[in-house]
Amino acid sequence: MRIAILGAGKMGVWFAKFFIAEGYSVVVADRKQEKLKKLKQELAVETADFAEAVEKADKVLICVSISAFKEVIKKISPAVRDGQIVMDICSIKDVPVQTMHKHLKSSLILGMHPVFGPGSTTIENKTFVLTPTNRQEEACAADFKKWLETKKARVFVMSPQKHDQLMSVVLGLPHFLGLVACDTLLEQADYPETKDVAGTTYRMLFTLAEVAALENPDLFASLQLSLPELDKIEGSFIEKANEWLNLIKQKDRAAITRKMEQLKAKLTKASGDYERSYKTMYEMLEATEN
């Protein structure tokens, strides 16, 4: 089995290493020749241009940025074969899947989102979302899901539209919160010292802030501009922040207490197990710090 990895960025390299470890033959393509030269020296992979890589492969995995996605799809469209499986790893699914369907009519399309970063050493307990749009794709997704689950990955299957709706909250909002938090924290002259005396809650905040600030700017912009109704969700956050700020300015202790109790009740109802969720959150933070 030969797999073409289109894109030699961090995630493209991650998947190249992963499939090599699984015993597959891998060919990698990228528009930057210096990346390919370096990768060829580091890994036992073949390199090629986009069309050649597709022609040589049984399956294709597209790992380019969202902004470069359409251009790459057009480049490989003459090279894809009937029934050839073509997947992508974009963090947004609706537009990329539509783009593949438009330009790669003869191939079998399957949108995929690995919800983890290139720092991961395994796919065990990592989340994958598959986004088939017809019965043929659903059958392909079912087979791929079974294979991923043998590697102990967590796999969810849904429509591209449902995926993007969820990612507005799962990715878009946290990125927004993290950047705003980072912007605010760096305004504090003693920010480095605050980290020295930080407790668990503050460590959670600056971890989110720093991770968001170090994110790929192109990815952040693509998510913020493409995820559905994200501006409304982030606008709701601003409104809620102002509500809390007004209570603090008014020094209304009773109102703050009532609002916190209401939130606890809502959280318990939404999560089904507040204490368990609370414990898991701190365990995840400790694991990140270690």
Buried (B, 14 or more C-beta within 10 A) or exposed (E): EBBBBBBBBEBBBBBBBBBBEEEBBBBBBBBEEEBBEEBBEEBEBBBBBBBBBBBBBEBBBBBBBBEBBBEBBBBBBEBBEEEBBBBBBBBBBBBBBBBBBEBBEEBBBBBBBBBBEEEBEEBEEBBBBBBBBEEEBBEBBBEBBEEBEEBEBBBBBBBBBBBBBBBBEBBBBEBBBBBBBBEEBEEEEEBEEEEEEBEEEEBBBBBBBBBBBEBEEEBBEBBBEBBBEBBEBBEEBEEEEEEEEEBEEEEEEEBBEEBEEEEEEEEEEEEEEBEEEEEEEEEEBEEEEE
